[in-house]
Amino acid sequence: MSVLLSPLSLQAADMRNGFNGLASKVQNVLKDDPFSGHIFVFRGRSGKMVKILWADRDGLCLFAKRLERGRFVWPVTREGKVHLTPAQLSMLLEGIAWQHPKRTERPGIRI
């Protein structure tokens, strides 16, 4: 399984999109199959939210994460697709600059 970051990072993805809207973007923009086994990652305009679309044996899955502070570190895409390792995806989702692992914002508990 490979991880593909969406080229929509240059034109932020509409975070109102769900399964059908994001699967359509995978087909029409990436020219890929949402059921290919790849993981497709989309970032919102503000950089505070990502959605991940993938398919398992039963159908499509959708994961969303919103940062309360900081922004997701997003790579510059030249070819439209960026291949990440599972470790790099994990760092991206934790708000760590995966190109140079370093926290962009320290998590804290607000009371």
N, C-alpha and C positions, 0 to 999 in steps of 0.2 A: 504494500500500500504506500503510495506517495502522497505528499501533502502539496497542494497547489494553492498558492495565494492568488486571489483574483486580481486581474488587471484593473478592476474597478477601483483599486486604491487611488488611481490618478483621478478618476471621477467617482467620488464617494458613492457607495451603494446606498440605496434607500432602505433604511432599517425597518420600514413598515412592511417590506416584502417578507413573505413566508415561504413555505415549501415551493409552491408553484412559481412565484416570481423569481426566486433565486435559481431554481432549476432551469427556468427559461433563460436567465442570464448566462448560465453555464453553457447552454446549447447555442444561443445566438451570439454571444460576445466571445466566449472562450472557444467556441466550436468544439466542445467536448461533450461527453455523455455523463449526465449526473449519476448514472448507475455504473460508471466505469470502475469504481473501487477507490477513486481518488477522494481526497478531502479538500473541499473548496472553502476558502476563508474570505469573508467580505468584511470591510470596515466601514463604519458610518462616517459621515462628513466631519463630525467633531473629533473623531479619533478616540472617543471614549467607549465605543461599543463595537463588538464584532459578532458576526454570526457565522457558524460553521455548518455546511451542508455536506452530508455523505449518505451513502446507501449501504444498508446491510442486507441480509438475505430476505428480510420481510418487507422492506420498503425504504423510504427516505427518512433520515434523521436530521434534526435541526437543533443546534446548541446556540445559545446567546449568552454573552457576558458583557456587563457594563461596569466600567471602572468608576468608582466614586471620586477618586483623585488621580491625576496623571492621565496620560494618553498611551495607547498602544503604539509601540515602536513599529513603524511600517517600512519595508524595504522599497527602494526605487526599482521600478520594473521597466526593463527595456524590451523584453521579448513578450511581455504580457503574462507570463507565468514564472513563478519563482518556486523552486523545489526546496523544501525544508525537511530536515530530519525530524523525527518525533521529539527529540530533545529541544531543537530550535522552536518548534511549535509550542512546547510546554513553556519555554522561557517567554515567548511572545505573549502567551495568555497570562503569565504572571506579571507582565509589565516590565520585563527585563529586556534591555537592548541585546538581542540575541546575536548581533554581529560582534559586539564587544560586551560580553556578559557583565552587566552592572545594573543595579536597580535604579529605575528612573524616579521612583517615589517610594518612600518608606511606609509600609502599612502601619496603621495605628488604630487603636480603638477609641472611638469618640463616645463620651458619656454625657 
